[in-house]
């Protein structure tokens, strides 16, 4: 018995020592999408703050492809030692698991959750020369012309895709989903009137709305966005049950030593609390979250169940 207790004590002291020295080498922040998007922005905002704090490099590694699952799978298979983290959107954690049968990870079991960093509502936008001036116009058109109005998205299974599907379900309408490879081409085609509408992350199109290149009809948040105070919520426009936030979060491979997890969480939250980081994100419509791992776990379970219901009701596939 004494020998067992001695071994346990040695193991605990080794874990404690590991936490004290973490990080003592380069830490990789894997982003499962191309550079320039919202998720990439989060990683590149906190990385330099963590590098300065610990005097160790926190490098961003973009491992894009397969709707974020390539990067997520890479992190799932990495050593749970605190030197590899996944900075991701909600897609790989709560949406794609319901769309891809051959997924190489279990989103609810294979990661240690660190924190939800930021969240942002989506905004229903149309070309500036669109005849649709309000949400009621869109609904009326879709009811008169079912399956004709085109809604662009950043790809199958993205939050903008699923928001459109939820909108159709809640309003008893239908449109045409047009998936792209990323948000940028959606923006181009919207401004060129090749698309009729889209539910875009507010931060990605705020400059086009304010620049008079897109018209915002409604936001998907419970309250109006501080960056678009004159734009109603969907609920105010008469559409209930389409409160959607796109969010970015940080996770690690399952099995992170508890002391390292605690230290890492504190460090990420501190970086997100930096005034310059906060200004960078709130100025374009993000809300800072920086919650606890327990709060993140509860939130993930709710989001996972919610999008499963939407996907099944809409018979949505990723093909």
N, C-alpha and C positions, 0 to 999 in steps of 0.2 A: 504493500500500500504506500509506504514511504517513497519507494522508487517511482511509482506512478505519479504521486504528488510532486516529486522532484522534477519529473519530465514535464508535467503540466506547467510548473512554475518557470522552467527554462523556456518553454514555448511562449508563455505570456510575456516574459521579459524580452524575448527576441522580437515579438510583435510590437511591444512598446518602443524598443530601440529603433525598429523600422519606421515607426511613425515619427519619431524624433528627427531622424535623418532625412525623411522624405520631404522634398525630392532631392536626390543627390546626383541626378543625371537628367538628360533631356526628357520632357514629357510631350507626348504627341496628342494633339486634339484632332481627331478624325472627323471630317465633315463629309457626309455621304452625298454631297451635291457639288455642282461646279462652283468655282469662285464667283463672288459678286452677289449672290442671293442673300436672303434674310438670315439663314442659318450660318452662312459663311461670315456675315457681318458680326454676328454674336461671338463666334470663335476668335475673329481677328480683333475684336474690341477687348475681350478679357485676356487674351494671350499676353500682350505686352505688360499688362498690370501684374499678372502672375510672374512673369519673367523678372520684372523689377523687384517684386516682393521676395522671391526666393533665390535670386541670382542664378537661376537655371533656366534654360530655354524651354518655352512652351510653344511648340511649332504646330502650325495648321497643316494638315495633310488632307487634300481633297480626293476622296475615293468615290467618284460619282458613278452612277449607273444603276439600272434595274430598280427605279423608283426609290433609291436610297438603301436598298437591301444589301448591296455589295459592301458598302462601308459598315453597315450594322453587323453583317456577318463577320467581317474582319475583326471588329472589336469584340464580338462575342467569343471569338477564338483566341484573343490575346490573353496574355498572362494577367491575372487579377492582382497586379502589384502596385497600381497607382501611376503607371507610366503610359497608359493608353486610356483615353476617354473618347466618347462619342458625343459630338455636339450635333443634335439632330432636330428636325421638325417633327410634328406629330405623326406624319405619314408612316414611317417605319415602325412606330410604337403602337399605334391604335387603328390605323386604316389598312395598310398593306397586308397585315396578317389575315384579314378577311377576304383578300383578293388573290393571294398567291398560295396555291396548294403546296408547292414544293419549297416553302420557306425554310432556310437553314438555321433558324433560331426561333425560340419561343419568346415573344415580346414581353410576356408577363413573368417569365421565370429566369431568363438568361442574362439579366442585367441588374447591377446595383444602381438604384436611382439616386442621383445626387440632388438636382434641383431643376424646376422649370424656371428658365431664365427670364423670358419675356413672353408676352402674348399681344396679339393685335387682331382687331375685328377685320372681317372682309367688308368690301364696299361694292355694291352693285353699280357698275359703270356702263355707259353706252357712249357711242361716238358723239362728239359735240354737235353734229348736225342731225342726230337721230330725231325722229318725230316723237319719241317717247320722252315726256318731260317729268313723269312721275311713275311710281311703282304701279299705280292703278292702270296706267297706259299699257305697261308691259303685260299685266295679267289679262286685260281686255283683249289685247292683240293675240296672246297665246290661246285664249279660249276660242277666239274666232278663227285662228289659224294654228291648230294643234300640230306640234312637231315640225314647225317651220322656222322659228326664231333661233338663231345660232348663238350658243354660249361657248366662248373659248375658255380653255384652262391650261395650266402649266403641265398637264399630263394626267393620264388615268390614275385615279386614286389620290390626287392632290386635294387640298382642302377647298380650293376653288371649284373643282369638279364636284365634290361631295356637297358643297353648299348649294350649287345649282340643283342637284338631284333632290336635296331636302326642300328647297324652294318649290320645286314642281310638285313634290308630294303634299306639301302643306297647302298649296293653292289649287290643287286639282288640275294642273296644267301640264304641258309638255313642251320641250324644246329639243334642239339638236345639240348634243355635246360635241365640241370640236377640240380634241386634245392636241397640245403642242409639246415640244421638248423644252420646257422652261417658260418663264413668264415673259421674257423680252419679246419674242415674236408675237405673243398675244397682244401686247401693248401696241406694237407696230400695226397689226392688222385692225385693231380697234380704232386707232387714230386714222387709219386709211379707209374705214367703213367696210372692210372685208368681213368683219364680224358684227353681230347685232348687239351683243352684251357680254359681260363677264363679271363674276364675283372675284375680284382681285384683293390680295392683301393690301390693306390701306397704305402701308408704308412704301409699297412698290409703285403706287400710282399717284401718290399725293402731289408730286410735282407736275404731273400731266393735268390733274384736276385744277390745281391752282393756276396752271399756265393756260387754261382755257382750251385744252386739247381733248379732254374727256368730260362728260357730265356725270356727276355722282347723284344717284337716285335715293340710296338708303344704305345705312351701315348695319352690320349684323350683331352689334353689341347691345346690351341691355339699356345703356345710356348713350347719348350722342357723343361722338368723338370730340375731344378738345381741339383737334386740328381741323375738324370739319363741323363746327358748331351749328351751321345752318342746314345741314343734311339730316333728315329724320332717320330714326331707327326703323327697321322693318316692322316692328310692333306698332310704332306710331303710324306707319303707312297701312296698317290693317292686316299684316301677315304675322301670325303668332307662331312660336315654336321653331324659329330659324335664328336662334341666338348662337352664333358660331365664332370661336376665336381660333386663329392660327397661332401656334405656339412653338417655341424653340426650347429645348431642354438639354441637360447634360447627364449622361449615364456612363457607367463603367462596366467592365466584364464582371460577371457574378463571382463573388468570393473575395471582394476587396477586404483587407484587414480592417476591422471596425475603427481602429484609431486613425488609420490612413484615410478612411472614408470621412470621418468626422473632420479631420484637418483639411481635406480637400474641399468638403462642403463649405466650411468656414471661409476658405480662400476664394472660392468662386463667388460666394455671396458678397464678400468684401470687394471684389473686382467689379461686380455688378452695381454696387452701391457708390462707386466712384462718381463724383458729380459730372465729370466730362462724359463718362460712359452713359449715365442717365440722360444727360442732355442730348447726346447723339441719338438715342432711341426714342425718347418721349417727343422730340421735335418732329418726328415723322410718323407719329401715331401709335407707337408701342406703349404698352403698360409694363412696368417692371414688376416681376413676380418674386423671384428668388425665395421660393418656399423651402420647407424642410423635406427630407426624404420621405417621411411618413405622409405628409400632405401630398406630395407628388404621387405616392403609391395609390392613395385614395382617388386622386384626380385621374390617374391613368385608368383605373378600373372603370370609372364612370364614362370616360371618353371611349374606351374600348367597347363597352356595351352599347353605347349610343350609336357609334358608327357601324357596328355590326348590324344593328336594327335597320339603319338607313340603307345599307348595302343589300341586305336581304330583301327589304321591302321593294327596292328599286330593281332587284335582279341584276345588279351591276357586276360586270366582269372587267378584268384588266386587259383583255385581248383587244 
